[in-house]
């Protein structure tokens, strides 16, 4: 990991008066610096000002007017970064693609932004200041892993992120619905999830293959973090969510007779499917099976 000094140390004017999010300005920047969006890094740049404003507003809602610490993963050309900083936030932008250094030096000049160059999967999230909010257009190929990292980082209180619509549906679904799974349960263990809005393909350059959604996750840090044993149990229970819960727990190594007794004691059918079981019932079942110690 390397860290650039705050870009407000070397202000200089932009090369064009067009809004940074305009398609013409994005193409100009890419051409000027000899760049092309890198598909393997999930680079789809936002070019819709209304969407940008909606993400920034949702991410900073309920925060102090000035000085809120924000982490942005994958700032790209700095479009969303600028929108966040103009609202008084102190932004740490985590970027992997070193080719974007001259672009961000230009687009973030004069702003209160610290750019950290490195892989989001290797970043030490425990180093963030308390009360940090994540606001980001996440690389789709590592969305699930990053959301898990955010949940496990006590300093992060919320994450407002652009994700694939399918992932957004998984995060906001309920037991018994088609998209319910471990990611849904994990988010519920740490807090709550709100769907902000869907985002059409045309809001990006280049346009992705899928529709996106803006999702806000709020993490309740007043709760004790869920014990690792419970996380492993819930993950195993929902590993094959259309199979019966009994079969999943048998694959987890639980005794069949003990599972039958625990299901009956919890008022659950022996053939209940994993995706139909509420989180509280899974927690109760884990206790009956002695998983939590």
C-alpha positions as YAML, in Angstrom:
chain: A
units: angstrom
residues:
- id: 1
  name: UNK
  ca: [0.00, 0.00, 0.00]
- id: 2
  name: UNK
  ca: [1.21, 3.50, -0.81]
- id: 3
  name: UNK
  ca: [-0.44, 6.77, 0.16]
- id: 4
  name: UNK
  ca: [-0.53, 10.01, -1.79]
- id: 5
  name: UNK
  ca: [-0.62, 13.24, 0.23]
- id: 6
  name: UNK
  ca: [-3.96, 15.06, 0.36]
- id: 7
  name: UNK
  ca: [-4.63, 16.44, -3.08]
- id: 8
  name: UNK
  ca: [-5.43, 19.87, -1.68]
- id: 9
  name: UNK
  ca: [-1.67, 20.34, -1.45]
- id: 10
  name: UNK
  ca: [-1.31, 20.91, -5.21]
- id: 11
  name: UNK
  ca: [-4.43, 22.59, -6.61]
- id: 12
  name: UNK
  ca: [-4.72, 23.32, -10.29]
- id: 13
  name: UNK
  ca: [-7.71, 23.95, -12.53]
- id: 14
  name: UNK
  ca: [-9.44, 21.19, -14.52]
- id: 15
  name: UNK
  ca: [-8.69, 20.94, -18.22]
- id: 16
  name: UNK
  ca: [-12.36, 21.28, -19.23]
- id: 17
  name: UNK
  ca: [-15.38, 23.16, -17.96]
- id: 18
  name: UNK
  ca: [-17.69, 20.20, -18.69]
- id: 19
  name: UNK
  ca: [-18.96, 18.30, -15.61]
- id: 20
  name: UNK
  ca: [-16.61, 15.51, -14.68]
- id: 21
  name: UNK
  ca: [-19.41, 12.96, -15.00]
- id: 22
  name: UNK
  ca: [-20.38, 13.94, -18.55]
- id: 23
  name: UNK
  ca: [-19.65, 11.26, -21.18]
- id: 24
  name: UNK
  ca: [-17.63, 13.76, -23.21]
- id: 25
  name: UNK
  ca: [-15.44, 14.65, -20.21]
- id: 26
  name: UNK
  ca: [-14.92, 10.99, -19.32]
- id: 27
  name: UNK
  ca: [-13.83, 10.18, -22.86]
- id: 28
  name: UNK
  ca: [-11.60, 13.25, -22.87]
- id: 29
  name: UNK
  ca: [-9.86, 12.15, -19.67]
- id: 30
  name: UNK
  ca: [-9.33, 8.61, -20.88]
- id: 31
  name: UNK
  ca: [-7.96, 9.80, -24.24]
- id: 32
  name: UNK
  ca: [-5.77, 12.45, -22.63]
- id: 33
  name: UNK
  ca: [-4.11, 9.86, -20.38]
- id: 34
  name: UNK
  ca: [-4.08, 7.01, -22.92]
- id: 35
  name: UNK
  ca: [-6.42, 4.84, -20.86]
- id: 36
  name: UNK
  ca: [-9.17, 2.35, -21.49]
- id: 37
  name: UNK
  ca: [-11.57, 0.98, -18.86]
- id: 38
  name: UNK
  ca: [-10.18, -2.28, -17.49]
- id: 39
  name: UNK
  ca: [-12.88, -4.95, -17.47]
- id: 40
  name: UNK
  ca: [-10.93, -7.24, -15.11]
- id: 41
  name: UNK
  ca: [-11.01, -4.47, -12.48]
- id: 42
  name: UNK
  ca: [-14.71, -3.83, -12.97]
- id: 43
  name: UNK
  ca: [-14.16, -0.29, -14.25]
- id: 44
  name: UNK
  ca: [-17.53, 1.16, -15.25]
- id: 45
  name: UNK
  ca: [-17.48, 4.92, -14.68]
- id: 46
  name: UNK
  ca: [-20.60, 6.79, -13.56]
- id: 47
  name: UNK
  ca: [-21.80, 9.42, -16.03]
- id: 48
  name: UNK
  ca: [-25.14, 10.39, -14.50]
- id: 49
  name: UNK
  ca: [-25.14, 13.42, -12.20]
- id: 50
  name: UNK
  ca: [-28.50, 12.56, -10.65]
- id: 51
  name: UNK
  ca: [-27.26, 9.11, -9.64]
- id: 52
  name: UNK
  ca: [-24.06, 10.56, -8.21]
- id: 53
  name: UNK
  ca: [-25.99, 13.02, -6.08]
- id: 54
  name: UNK
  ca: [-28.38, 10.30, -4.91]
- id: 55
  name: UNK
  ca: [-25.50, 8.05, -3.81]
- id: 56
  name: UNK
  ca: [-23.73, 10.85, -1.92]
- id: 57
  name: UNK
  ca: [-26.94, 11.99, -0.23]
- id: 58
  name: UNK
  ca: [-27.88, 8.45, 0.82]
- id: 59
  name: UNK
  ca: [-24.38, 7.69, 2.06]
- id: 60
  name: UNK
  ca: [-24.07, 10.84, 4.18]
- id: 61
  name: UNK
  ca: [-27.66, 10.92, 5.45]
- id: 62
  name: UNK
  ca: [-27.67, 11.20, 9.23]
- id: 63
  name: UNK
  ca: [-24.00, 12.21, 9.41]
- id: 64
  name: UNK
  ca: [-22.52, 15.51, 10.64]
- id: 65
  name: UNK
  ca: [-22.56, 18.33, 8.09]
- id: 66
  name: UNK
  ca: [-18.76, 18.53, 8.03]
- id: 67
  name: UNK
  ca: [-15.85, 16.20, 8.65]
- id: 68
  name: UNK
  ca: [-17.46, 12.79, 8.22]
- id: 69
  name: UNK
  ca: [-14.77, 10.18, 7.45]
- id: 70
  name: UNK
  ca: [-15.61, 8.33, 4.23]
- id: 71
  name: UNK
  ca: [-13.91, 5.38, 2.58]
- id: 72
  name: UNK
  ca: [-14.36, 5.02, -1.16]
- id: 73
  name: UNK
  ca: [-13.22, 1.79, -2.82]
- id: 74
  name: UNK
  ca: [-12.34, 2.17, -6.48]
- id: 75
  name: UNK
  ca: [-12.62, 5.92, -7.12]
- id: 76
  name: UNK
  ca: [-11.84, 5.44, -10.82]
- id: 77
  name: UNK
  ca: [-11.77, 8.91, -12.36]
- id: 78
  name: UNK
  ca: [-12.76, 10.61, -9.10]
- id: 79
  name: UNK
  ca: [-16.32, 11.45, -10.15]
- id: 80
  name: UNK
  ca: [-18.08, 10.15, -7.04]
- id: 81
  name: UNK
  ca: [-15.13, 11.28, -4.91]
- id: 82
  name: UNK
  ca: [-15.68, 14.89, -5.89]
- id: 83
  name: UNK
  ca: [-19.41, 14.65, -5.18]
- id: 84
  name: UNK
  ca: [-18.72, 13.34, -1.67]
- id: 85
  name: UNK
  ca: [-16.01, 15.86, -0.77]
- id: 86
  name: UNK
  ca: [-18.08, 18.84, -1.90]
- id: 87
  name: UNK
  ca: [-20.48, 17.84, 0.90]
- id: 88
  name: UNK
  ca: [-17.82, 18.33, 3.57]
- id: 89
  name: UNK
  ca: [-16.60, 14.74, 4.03]
- id: 90
  name: UNK
  ca: [-12.97, 13.69, 4.53]
- id: 91
  name: UNK
  ca: [-12.42, 10.98, 1.93]
- id: 92
  name: UNK
  ca: [-9.93, 8.14, 1.84]
- id: 93
  name: UNK
  ca: [-10.00, 6.69, -1.68]
- id: 94
  name: UNK
  ca: [-8.62, 3.18, -2.13]
- id: 95
  name: UNK
  ca: [-7.50, 2.49, -5.70]
- id: 96
  name: UNK
  ca: [-5.68, -0.51, -7.17]
- id: 97
  name: UNK
  ca: [-5.05, 0.71, -10.74]
- id: 98
  name: UNK
  ca: [-1.79, 2.68, -10.69]
- id: 99
  name: UNK
  ca: [-2.45, 3.95, -14.22]
- id: 100
  name: UNK
  ca: [-5.07, 6.26, -12.72]
- id: 101
  name: UNK
  ca: [-2.51, 8.27, -10.71]
- id: 102
  name: UNK
  ca: [-2.24, 11.19, -13.19]
- id: 103
  name: UNK
  ca: [-6.02, 11.24, -13.70]
- id: 104
  name: UNK
  ca: [-6.80, 11.48, -9.98]
- id: 105
  name: UNK
  ca: [-4.03, 14.04, -9.50]
- id: 106
  name: UNK
  ca: [-5.94, 16.20, -11.98]
- id: 107
  name: UNK
  ca: [-9.56, 15.53, -11.04]
- id: 108
  name: UNK
  ca: [-9.08, 15.62, -7.25]
- id: 109
  name: UNK
  ca: [-6.73, 18.61, -7.15]
- id: 110
  name: UNK
  ca: [-7.61, 21.01, -4.36]
- id: 111
  name: UNK
  ca: [-9.87, 18.54, -2.53]
- id: 112
  name: UNK
  ca: [-9.58, 16.98, 0.92]
- id: 113
  name: UNK
  ca: [-8.86, 13.47, -0.34]
- id: 114
  name: UNK
  ca: [-6.22, 10.92, 0.67]
- id: 115
  name: UNK
  ca: [-5.59, 8.37, -2.08]
- id: 116
  name: UNK
  ca: [-4.32, 4.97, -0.91]
- id: 117
  name: UNK
  ca: [-2.87, 2.86, -3.72]
- id: 118
  name: UNK
  ca: [-3.35, -0.85, -3.19]
- id: 119
  name: UNK
  ca: [-5.68, -3.83, -3.29]
- id: 120
  name: UNK
  ca: [-8.96, -3.50, -1.36]
- id: 121
  name: UNK
  ca: [-8.62, -7.16, -0.39]
- id: 122
  name: UNK
  ca: [-5.34, -6.40, 1.39]
- id: 123
  name: UNK
  ca: [-6.32, -3.12, 3.04]
- id: 124
  name: UNK
  ca: [-6.32, -2.92, 6.86]
- id: 125
  name: UNK
  ca: [-9.87, -1.79, 7.58]
- id: 126
  name: UNK
  ca: [-9.09, -1.64, 11.30]
- id: 127
  name: UNK
  ca: [-6.94, 1.44, 10.55]
- id: 128
  name: UNK
  ca: [-9.99, 3.56, 9.68]
- id: 129
  name: UNK
  ca: [-11.24, 6.25, 12.08]
- id: 130
  name: UNK
  ca: [-14.35, 5.57, 14.13]
- id: 131
  name: UNK
  ca: [-17.59, 6.52, 12.43]
- id: 132
  name: UNK
  ca: [-16.33, 5.83, 8.90]
- id: 133
  name: UNK
  ca: [-18.95, 5.51, 6.18]
- id: 134
  name: UNK
  ca: [-18.24, 3.57, 3.01]
- id: 135
  name: UNK
  ca: [-19.60, 5.17, -0.16]
- id: 136
  name: UNK
  ca: [-18.51, 3.38, -3.30]
- id: 137
  name: UNK
  ca: [-19.21, 2.00, -6.74]
- id: 138
  name: UNK
  ca: [-17.84, -1.42, -5.84]
- id: 139
  name: UNK
  ca: [-16.00, -3.68, -8.29]
- id: 140
  name: UNK
  ca: [-18.70, -6.27, -8.90]
- id: 141
  name: UNK
  ca: [-16.36, -9.26, -8.90]
- id: 142
  name: UNK
  ca: [-15.40, -8.80, -5.22]
- id: 143
  name: UNK
  ca: [-18.61, -7.27, -3.86]
- id: 144
  name: UNK
  ca: [-19.48, -10.07, -1.45]
- id: 145
  name: UNK
  ca: [-15.99, -10.26, 0.04]
- id: 146
  name: UNK
  ca: [-15.81, -6.48, 0.52]
- id: 147
  name: UNK
  ca: [-19.23, -6.28, 2.16]
- id: 148
  name: UNK
  ca: [-18.11, -8.95, 4.62]
- id: 149
  name: UNK
  ca: [-14.94, -6.95, 5.38]
- id: 150
  name: UNK
  ca: [-17.03, -3.82, 6.02]
- id: 151
  name: UNK
  ca: [-19.34, -5.71, 8.39]
- id: 152
  name: UNK
  ca: [-16.39, -7.04, 10.39]
- id: 153
  name: UNK
  ca: [-14.69, -3.61, 10.72]
- id: 154
  name: UNK
  ca: [-15.96, -1.96, 13.95]
- id: 155
  name: UNK
  ca: [-15.02, 1.55, 12.76]
- id: 156
  name: UNK
  ca: [-17.38, 1.36, 9.76]
- id: 157
  name: UNK
  ca: [-20.94, 2.36, 10.66]
- id: 158
  name: UNK
  ca: [-22.54, 2.18, 7.22]
- id: 159
  name: UNK
  ca: [-21.89, 1.22, 3.61]
- id: 160
  name: UNK
  ca: [-23.76, 2.82, 0.72]
- id: 161
  name: UNK
  ca: [-22.70, 0.95, -2.36]
- id: 162
  name: UNK
  ca: [-23.48, 0.36, -6.00]
- id: 163
  name: UNK
  ca: [-23.84, -3.37, -6.59]
- id: 164
  name: UNK
  ca: [-25.36, -5.68, -9.18]
- id: 165
  name: UNK
  ca: [-29.14, -5.63, -8.88]
- id: 166
  name: UNK
  ca: [-29.08, -9.35, -8.15]
- id: 167
  name: UNK
  ca: [-26.81, -8.75, -5.15]
- id: 168
  name: UNK
  ca: [-29.06, -5.93, -3.99]
- id: 169
  name: UNK
  ca: [-32.04, -8.29, -4.14]
- id: 170
  name: UNK
  ca: [-30.16, -10.86, -2.09]
- id: 171
  name: UNK
  ca: [-29.30, -8.27, 0.55]
- id: 172
  name: UNK
  ca: [-32.87, -7.01, 0.91]
- id: 173
  name: UNK
  ca: [-34.76, -10.31, 0.59]
- id: 174
  name: UNK
  ca: [-36.60, -12.15, 3.38]
- id: 175
  name: UNK
  ca: [-36.69, -15.82, 4.40]
- id: 176
  name: UNK
  ca: [-38.73, -17.79, 1.92]
- id: 177
  name: UNK
  ca: [-37.97, -15.47, -1.00]
- id: 178
  name: UNK
  ca: [-35.96, -16.65, -3.99]
- id: 179
  name: UNK
  ca: [-32.90, -14.49, -3.30]
- id: 180
  name: UNK
  ca: [-32.53, -15.22, 0.42]
- id: 181
  name: UNK
  ca: [-29.16, -16.67, 1.40]
- id: 182
  name: UNK
  ca: [-26.10, -16.36, 3.60]
- id: 183
  name: UNK
  ca: [-25.28, -12.81, 2.51]
- id: 184
  name: UNK
  ca: [-28.80, -11.76, 3.51]
- id: 185
  name: UNK
  ca: [-28.48, -13.38, 6.92]
- id: 186
  name: UNK
  ca: [-25.01, -11.94, 7.43]
- id: 187
  name: UNK
  ca: [-26.25, -8.40, 6.81]
- id: 188
  name: UNK
  ca: [-29.10, -8.96, 9.28]
- id: 189
  name: UNK
  ca: [-26.70, -10.21, 11.94]
- id: 190
  name: UNK
  ca: [-24.79, -6.93, 11.74]
- id: 191
  name: UNK
  ca: [-27.59, -4.44, 11.16]
- id: 192
  name: UNK
  ca: [-30.14, -3.44, 8.55]
- id: 193
  name: UNK
  ca: [-30.33, -2.97, 4.77]
- id: 194
  name: UNK
  ca: [-32.21, -0.41, 2.68]
- id: 195
  name: UNK
  ca: [-32.71, -0.34, -1.08]
- id: 196
  name: UNK
  ca: [-32.08, 3.23, -2.26]
- id: 197
  name: UNK
  ca: [-32.69, 2.97, -6.00]
- id: 198
  name: UNK
  ca: [-31.96, 0.98, -9.14]
- id: 199
  name: UNK
  ca: [-29.45, 2.31, -11.66]
- id: 200
  name: UNK
  ca: [-29.81, 1.62, -15.40]
- id: 201
  name: UNK
  ca: [-26.91, 0.41, -17.53]
- id: 202
  name: UNK
  ca: [-26.80, 3.74, -19.37]
- id: 203
  name: UNK
  ca: [-25.65, 5.53, -16.22]
- id: 204
  name: UNK
  ca: [-22.16, 4.06, -16.76]
- id: 205
  name: UNK
  ca: [-19.37, 4.25, -19.31]
- id: 206
  name: UNK
  ca: [-18.84, 1.70, -20.59]
- id: 207
  name: UNK
  ca: [-22.30, 0.27, -19.91]
- id: 208
  name: UNK
  ca: [-22.14, -2.94, -17.84]
- id: 209
  name: UNK
  ca: [-24.02, -6.07, -18.79]
- id: 210
  name: UNK
  ca: [-26.40, -5.82, -15.82]
- id: 211
  name: UNK
  ca: [-28.64, -3.33, -14.04]
- id: 212
  name: UNK
  ca: [-27.27, -2.04, -10.75]
- id: 213
  name: UNK
  ca: [-28.74, -1.00, -7.42]
- id: 214
  name: UNK
  ca: [-27.72, 1.45, -4.70]
- id: 215
  name: UNK
  ca: [-27.96, -0.26, -1.32]
- id: 216
  name: UNK
  ca: [-27.30, 1.20, 2.12]
- id: 217
  name: UNK
  ca: [-26.24, -1.10, 4.95]
- id: 218
  name: UNK
  ca: [-26.26, 0.28, 8.50]
- id: 219
  name: UNK
  ca: [-24.21, -1.64, 11.05]
- id: 220
  name: UNK
  ca: [-25.42, -1.66, 14.66]
- id: 221
  name: UNK
  ca: [-22.16, -1.44, 16.57]
- id: 222
  name: UNK
  ca: [-24.02, -1.43, 19.91]
- id: 223
  name: UNK
  ca: [-24.65, -5.15, 19.39]
- id: 224
  name: UNK
  ca: [-21.97, -7.66, 20.34]
- id: 225
  name: UNK
  ca: [-20.51, -9.04, 17.11]
- id: 226
  name: UNK
  ca: [-21.94, -12.46, 16.23]
- id: 227
  name: UNK
  ca: [-19.67, -15.26, 17.46]
- id: 228
  name: UNK
  ca: [-17.64, -17.03, 14.75]
- id: 229
  name: UNK
  ca: [-19.36, -20.31, 15.60]
- id: 230
  name: UNK
  ca: [-22.75, -18.80, 14.78]
- id: 231
  name: UNK
  ca: [-21.45, -17.39, 11.48]
- id: 232
  name: UNK
  ca: [-20.12, -20.80, 10.46]
- id: 233
  name: UNK
  ca: [-23.37, -22.47, 11.47]
- id: 234
  name: UNK
  ca: [-25.55, -20.03, 9.50]
- id: 235
  name: UNK
  ca: [-23.27, -20.29, 6.48]
- id: 236
  name: UNK
  ca: [-23.49, -24.09, 6.58]
- id: 237
  name: UNK
  ca: [-27.26, -24.00, 7.09]
- id: 238
  name: UNK
  ca: [-27.73, -21.79, 4.02]
- id: 239
  name: UNK
  ca: [-25.00, -23.30, 1.85]
- id: 240
  name: UNK
  ca: [-27.63, -25.12, -0.23]
- id: 241
  name: UNK
  ca: [-30.67, -23.06, 0.58]
- id: 242
  name: UNK
  ca: [-33.13, -25.07, -1.52]
- id: 243
  name: UNK
  ca: [-32.14, -28.31, 0.21]
- id: 244
  name: UNK
  ca: [-33.65, -29.27, 3.51]
- id: 245
  name: UNK
  ca: [-32.10, -27.68, 6.55]
- id: 246
  name: UNK
  ca: [-31.59, -31.16, 7.98]
- id: 247
  name: UNK
  ca: [-29.45, -32.27, 5.03]
- id: 248
  name: UNK
  ca: [-27.34, -29.11, 5.18]
- id: 249
  name: UNK
  ca: [-26.66, -29.59, 8.88]
- id: 250
  name: UNK
  ca: [-25.81, -33.25, 8.35]
- id: 251
  name: UNK
  ca: [-23.16, -32.14, 5.84]
- id: 252
  name: UNK
  ca: [-21.96, -29.71, 8.51]
- id: 253
  name: UNK
  ca: [-21.26, -32.75, 10.71]
- id: 254
  name: UNK
  ca: [-24.28, -32.62, 13.01]
- id: 255
  name: UNK
  ca: [-25.85, -35.85, 14.26]
- id: 256
  name: UNK
  ca: [-29.12, -36.71, 12.52]
- id: 257
  name: UNK
  ca: [-31.03, -37.62, 15.69]
- id: 258
  name: UNK
  ca: [-29.87, -34.41, 17.41]
- id: 259
  name: UNK
  ca: [-31.00, -32.35, 14.41]
- id: 260
  name: UNK
  ca: [-34.42, -34.01, 14.42]
- id: 261
  name: UNK
  ca: [-34.85, -33.29, 18.12]
- id: 262
  name: UNK
  ca: [-33.72, -29.67, 17.75]
- id: 263
  name: UNK
  ca: [-36.02, -29.06, 14.77]
- id: 264
  name: UNK
  ca: [-38.99, -30.50, 16.67]
- id: 265
  name: UNK
  ca: [-38.19, -28.45, 19.77]
- id: 266
  name: UNK
  ca: [-38.03, -25.31, 17.63]
- id: 267
  name: UNK
  ca: [-41.37, -26.03, 15.97]
- id: 268
  name: UNK
  ca: [-39.79, -26.64, 12.55]
- id: 269
  name: UNK
  ca: [-40.83, -29.34, 10.11]
- id: 270
  name: UNK
  ca: [-38.25, -32.08, 9.52]
- id: 271
  name: UNK
  ca: [-38.34, -31.30, 5.78]
- id: 272
  name: UNK
  ca: [-38.15, -27.49, 6.09]
- id: 273
  name: UNK
  ca: [-35.92, -25.90, 3.46]
- id: 274
  name: UNK
  ca: [-33.00, -23.82, 4.65]
- id: 275
  name: UNK
  ca: [-34.13, -20.68, 2.79]
- id: 276
  name: UNK
  ca: [-37.48, -20.70, 4.63]
- id: 277
  name: UNK
  ca: [-36.04, -20.52, 8.14]
- id: 278
  name: UNK
  ca: [-35.85, -17.07, 9.82]
- id: 279
  name: UNK
  ca: [-32.52, -16.00, 11.29]
- id: 280
  name: UNK
  ca: [-33.79, -16.07, 14.88]
- id: 281
  name: UNK
  ca: [-34.89, -19.68, 14.38]
- id: 282
  name: UNK
  ca: [-31.44, -20.58, 13.04]
- id: 283
  name: UNK
  ca: [-29.83, -18.93, 16.05]
- id: 284
  name: UNK
  ca: [-32.16, -20.88, 18.37]
- id: 285
  name: UNK
  ca: [-31.34, -24.10, 16.53]
- id: 286
  name: UNK
  ca: [-27.61, -23.46, 16.89]
- id: 287
  name: UNK
  ca: [-28.10, -23.10, 20.63]
- id: 288
  name: UNK
  ca: [-30.09, -26.33, 20.88]
- id: 289
  name: UNK
  ca: [-27.37, -28.19, 18.99]
- id: 290
  name: UNK
  ca: [-24.67, -26.88, 21.30]
- id: 291
  name: UNK
  ca: [-22.86, -25.04, 18.50]
- id: 292
  name: UNK
  ca: [-22.53, -21.83, 20.51]
- id: 293
  name: UNK
  ca: [-20.86, -23.54, 23.48]
...
